[in-house]
């Protein structure tokens, strides 16, 4: 895998979560939409492991703890 350098990101305007009913489990679980300083838009696919780490980081932010506690997060599929 090669690293990609992104220009200075100024916003995350959204994201989409994989729909396990219609998408294969090999698709990224989360795709973030990032906006660069020059107004370019980038899609950043995240694996299950990276998305889980991101959620842990976000959950540690005091201003998001109340919001995240109200969310109904999908159960993580178990590997068999």
MOGI-V153911 format. One record per backbone hydrogen bond with DSSP energy under -1.0 kcal/mol. NH is the residue of the N-H (numbers start at 1). CO is the residue of the C=O. If there is no record, write none. Layout:
[[NH	CO] [NH	CO]]
This chain:
[[10	35] [11	35] [13	33] [16	31] [18	29] [22	19] [23	19] [27	24] [30	46] [31	16] [32	44] [33	14] [34	42] [35	11] [36	40] [37	8] [39	36] [42	34] [44	32] [46	30] [51	47] [52	48] [53	49] [54	50] [55	51] [56	52] [57	53] [58	54] [59	55] [61	58] [64	61] [68	64] [69	65] [70	67]]
